[in-house]
Amino acid sequence: MSRILTAVVVLPFLIASILISWLQPLFVALAAAAMVLGLYEFYLLARKKDMKPDIVAGYFGGAGLFTIFYFASPYSAPDRLDVQTIVFVILLLIIGTLVAATLRGAPYDKMITSSGATILGVLYVVLLGSHLVAVRTGFPHALSSDLLSFFFLILMGADIGAYYVGRAIGKHKLAPTISPGKTWEGLFGGVITALALAAVAHFWFFPELPLKWALPLAAVMIVLGVLGDLTESALKRGAGTKDAAKILPGHGGMLDRLDSLLFNAPLIYYFARFYFQS
């Protein structure tokens, strides 16, 4: 019940921020809040393994990357300046993290793992997740609304399909050592649901995306979503915990909600950038 109540409270704000043009700042704020919480949870997982990630350096680096993607322009040709700016921020993050770890002092035996956790958290949560912000702010409202509606419809719908099919007939474990609850039957149910919803999206609100692209895109999204889910499960298993946190009643932590989204955020952005700008 708590899982349903959480979704009922959060989803209307997310949907409104996607569909209503003047609520673009709300989507940006929701994305920023999700990444702040997700990065914090990542660092909590690292601390469970006695690492000491530098939270200040991580948030400064994350803010820099978030800002770059907020002002990204998909309609301009990709140039070296975009790449150089991102690389520059990442280099500053690496240098700042190493310097901070050095000045902080002992234990130096944790310096490599702690610095690595700081940097990985920013790349995993913010670098990947910020692509959704670029979709919302960089494309015209009508296109960004369709893209994000397609994105969340496919991933959330597939998640629901996989959950109920897995519970009903799931017998063959997908990755028992990482996530014992996932089954091949559930994965199949998720794929079928995603393909059906992709077709619905094409005929309902996104005719600009033909079925010959909508169906393969949905299939790739499900594969990446499963890989993202398993990756986050492996991180939790490595830290010896079931949920990344207990922030969202019935859903665990924010990372537990972002896992399938993060790997797919760059996919939807670059697909749109190259398909709709060609």
N, C-alpha and C positions, 0 to 999 in steps of 0.2 A: 504493500500500500504506500509506503514512504517513497518508493521508487516512482510510482505514478504521480504522487503529489508534487514531488520535485519537478518532474517533467511538465506538469500542468502550470506550475508557477513560472518556470524559466522559458518554455517554448514560445508563449505569446510575445514576449519581449524580443526574442531572437527573430521570429517571423516578421514582426512589425519593422524591425531594424533592417530587414532585407527588402521588404516590399514597399516601404514608404520612403521616398527619396530624401525628405528632410530629416529622417531619422538615421542618416548615415553616421553621424557622430555616436549614436547609441551602439551601432554595430562595432565601431572602432573601440569604444569603451568596453563593451563586452569581451571583445577579442583581447584587449590589453589586460583586463582583469583575469581572464582565463589563463593567459600566458604568465602573468605574475604568480598566480597560484600554482600553475603547472611547474614552473621553474623552482618554486619553493619546495614543492613536493619531491621533485627530482633531487634536490639537495638534502632533503630529509632522508631519502633512500640511501644516498651516499654516506650520510652520517651514521646510519645503522651499521655500516661496514668500517667504522672508525676513520673515515676520510673527513677532511675539514675543508670543504669547498669555500671559496671566498665569495660570499653572497653579494657584497658591495660591488666587486669587480664584475660579477655575473650580471647584476641588474644594470650597471652602466653599459656594458657591452650589449645586453639585450635591448636597452632603450635606443642605442645607436642603430642597431639593425632594424628595429621596429620603425624608427623614423624614416630610414631609407625606403622601406617598402611602402610606407604611408604616402610618400611623395613620388613613388614610381609611376612612370607613364608608359603603359603597354603600347600606346600608339606611336611612340618614338622608336626608331630603330635601335636595337640593342647595341650599345657601344662600349668602348673600353672604360669610359668614365663610370658607368654603373658597376661594372665588375671591380674596378680599382677601388671604388668607395667601399664596397662590401669587404673586399680583401683588407683594406686599410683598417676598418673597424675590427675585423677579426684579429689582425696583427696586434692592434692596440690591446685587445682583450687578452691575447696570449701574453704579451709583454707585461701588462699590468698585473695579471694573475701571478706570473712568476716573480715579479718584483715584490708584490704584496706578500707572497709566501716567504720570500727570502727575508724581508724586513720583519715579518711577524715572528720569526725565529723557530725554535724547535717545536714539534718533532720534525726534523728534516727527513726522516725515513718515510714520512707520509707526503712529502712535497710533490712527488711525481703523480701519485694517484689523486691527491687532493686538487692539484692544478688541472689535471686531466678531467676530473669530474666537473670542475667549474666551467671549463670550456665546452665540454660535451653537452652539458645541460643547456647552455645558450644555443648551441647549434641545433640540438634536437628539438627543443620547445619553441624558441623564438625564430630562428632562421627558417625552419619549416613552416611554422604556424603563421608567420607574417605574410606569407603568400596570399592568404585569404583576405587580409586587409588590403593588399594590392588589387585583388579582384574587385573589392567593394569600392575603393576610392579611385582606381585608375581607369576603369571602363565606364561608358555611359550608364546611367541608372537602369535603363530597361534591360541592357545586356547583363550587367552585373547581377541584377535581381534574378534573371533567368538562370544564370550560371550557378549562383549560390543556392537557389531553390532546387535545381537539379542535383547539386552536390549533396545537400543535406537530405533530400528525399531519398536518394539512392543509398547513402550510408546508413541513415537511421532506419529506413525500411528494410534493408538487408539485415541489419542487426536484429530487428524484431522477427523477421522471417527465420533467421538462423536459430534464434532463441527458442521459438515455439516448435519448429520442426525438430530441433535437437532434443527438446524435452519430450516430444511425442514419440519419436521413433529412433532417436540417436543411440547407436550401439557401438560403433567403431570409432575409437578415439583418434582424433586428429594429431595431437601432440601431447601424449599423456604425461611426459616428464616436465612439460612447461605449463600447460593449461589443461588439466584433466577433464574439465567440463565441456570442452569443445569436441565435436564429432564431425566425421565426414558427412553424415546425413544432414547435420545442421548447416555445414558449409554449402552443400548442394541446395538446401532450402533458401539460404541467403542469396546464392547466385540466381536462382529462378525468380525470387522476389525482386532482385535488382534489375534483371532484364525486363520483367513485366513493368516495373515502375519507370524504366527508361522509355519504354514504348508509350506508357501513359503520359509521361512528361512531354514527349514529342507532339502528341496529338492534343494535349491539354493546353500547355502554355509555351512550349519551346519548339515551334515548327522550324525555326532557323537551324536547328541541329537535326540533320537527317538521321533516319534510323541506322543507316550504314555506318555512322559514326557514334550515335548514341549508345547502341548496344555494345560494341567493343569497348567504348570508354567506360561504361558501367561495369563490364567484366573485369577490366584492368583495375578499376577502383576497388572492387571486392577483393581481388588478390592482394593489392597493397594494403587494404584495410585489415585483412587477416594477418599479414606480415607485421603490420604496426601493432596489432593487438597482441600477437605472440611476443614481439620485442618487448613491449611494456610488461607483459607477464613474466618474461625472463628477468627483467630488471627487478621486479618485485620478489621473484623467487631467489635471486641472488642476494637480496637484502633481507630475506627471511620474513617477509610480511605478505599478507593476503591482499590488502588494499594499499594504494599509495598514501591515502589519508582517509579521514572520515568527514570531509567537508560537506559532501552532497548526500543527504539521507537516502539510503537505498541504492546509491550509485558508487559509493566509495569516495575516491578523491577525484580531483580535476583531471589528473593524468589518465584515470580510468575512463574518462569521457573523451579525452583528446586522442587516445592511442591510434584509432583508425583514421582520424582526421589529419593528423600531422603528416603522414606519408603521402596523403592524397592532395594536400594543399598545393604543393608545387605542380602536381600533375594538372589540376584544373586550371591553374594560372597559365602555365606554358602552353597547354592545349589551346586555350582561348586566345592567347597572344599570337600564336602562329596560325591557327585556323581562321579566326575572325579578322585577322589583319592581312591575310594573304590575298 
